[in-house]
Amino acid sequence: MMTMPDSISIGFRRSVRCSDGKTRTGRVIYIHPDNIFAVLEFSGVMGKWRESIFLTGPENPKNYQDRDHPAFHRHVFTPEEDKRILKSKNDTKLAKEIGVKVNVIWSHRALLKRRAQS
């Protein structure tokens, strides 16, 4: 969430951090009547898109870099690991070999089964 000045109005240009983590400059196209959030429109190579931002809230957004815990890194499974997960009889051992927690193995197996059904 980002705090913005009270003098913000429609057409105001503002630089904000977008959902992909990049800072971009956009034009304000809507402001909530109670100044809860605003919608900014951005232009890019692929066209225009919109993102909403909170006008009030904590000074540091959720993805602020000065946090007390390390960054979370998502494990990307290889096709070979996918096959091993589907055939595994001992999930604890497999989790240690791959380097993830057991619940990650269970969640990924459920995802693979859903994909196979579609």
C-alpha positions in Angstrom: 0.0 0.0 0.0 1.2 3.4 -0.8 0.4 6.7 0.8 -0.4 9.5 -1.7 -0.8 13.2 -1.1 -4.3 14.7 -0.3 -4.0 17.0 -3.4 -4.3 14.1 -5.8 -6.9 14.6 -8.6 -8.0 13.0 -11.8 -5.3 13.3 -14.5 -2.5 13.6 -11.9 0.6 11.7 -12.9 2.2 9.5 -10.2 5.1 7.0 -10.0 4.2 3.9 -8.1 5.4 0.3 -7.7 3.2 -1.9 -9.8 2.2 -5.5 -8.9 5.1 -6.9 -10.9 7.5 -4.9 -8.6 8.6 -2.3 -11.2 8.1 1.4 -10.7 6.1 3.0 -13.4 4.4 6.4 -13.9 0.7 6.4 -14.6 -2.2 8.8 -14.8 -4.9 8.8 -12.2 -8.3 7.9 -13.8 -10.4 7.2 -10.8 -10.4 8.2 -7.1 -12.7 6.5 -4.6 -15.1 9.0 -3.0 -13.7 8.3 0.5 -10.1 8.5 -0.8 -9.6 4.8 0.0 -7.9 3.9 -3.4 -7.2 5.3 -6.8 -6.9 3.6 -10.2 -3.9 4.5 -12.4 -3.7 3.8 -16.1 -0.3 2.9 -17.6 0.8 2.8 -21.2 3.3 0.2 -22.5 4.4 -1.5 -25.7 1.5 -4.0 -25.5 -1.1 -1.3 -24.8 -2.7 0.2 -21.8 -3.5 -1.4 -18.4 -4.8 -0.3 -15.1 -3.9 -1.0 -11.5 -5.4 0.2 -8.2 -3.4 1.6 -5.4 -4.4 2.3 -1.8 -4.3 6.0 -0.9 -3.8 5.4 2.8 -2.1 2.6 4.7 1.3 1.7 6.1 4.4 3.6 4.9 6.0 0.5 3.6 4.2 -1.8 1.1 4.0 -5.6 1.6 6.9 -6.2 -0.7 9.2 -3.6 0.9 12.8 -4.8 1.0 13.6 -4.1 4.6 11.8 -7.0 6.2 12.6 -9.2 9.1 12.5 -12.5 7.2 14.3 -13.8 4.2 12.8 -13.7 0.7 10.5 -16.6 -0.2 11.7 -18.6 -3.2 9.3 -20.9 -5.0 10.7 -24.2 -6.1 10.3 -24.9 -9.9 9.9 -28.6 -10.5 11.5 -30.3 -13.4 9.6 -32.9 -15.5 11.8 -35.6 -13.9 10.8 -34.4 -10.4 7.2 -34.4 -11.5 7.4 -38.1 -12.5 9.2 -38.9 -9.2 6.5 -37.1 -7.2 3.7 -39.0 -8.9 5.4 -42.4 -8.4 6.7 -41.8 -4.9 5.9 -44.1 -2.0 8.0 -42.3 0.6 7.2 -38.6 0.4 9.5 -37.6 3.3 12.6 -39.1 1.7 11.7 -37.6 -1.7 11.2 -34.1 -0.1 14.7 -34.3 1.4 16.2 -35.4 -1.9 14.6 -32.6 -3.8 15.1 -30.0 -1.1 11.5 -29.0 -0.2 9.1 -29.6 2.6 6.7 -32.6 2.5 3.6 -30.4 2.2 5.1 -28.9 -1.0 5.3 -32.5 -2.4 1.7 -33.1 -1.5 0.5 -29.8 -3.0 2.4 -30.3 -6.2 1.1 -33.9 -6.6 -2.4 -32.6 -6.2 -1.7 -29.9 -8.8 -0.3 -32.5 -11.2 -3.3 -34.8 -10.8 -5.7 -31.8 -11.5 -3.7 -31.0 -14.6 -4.0 -34.6 -15.8 -7.8 -34.6 -15.3 -8.3 -31.5 -17.5 
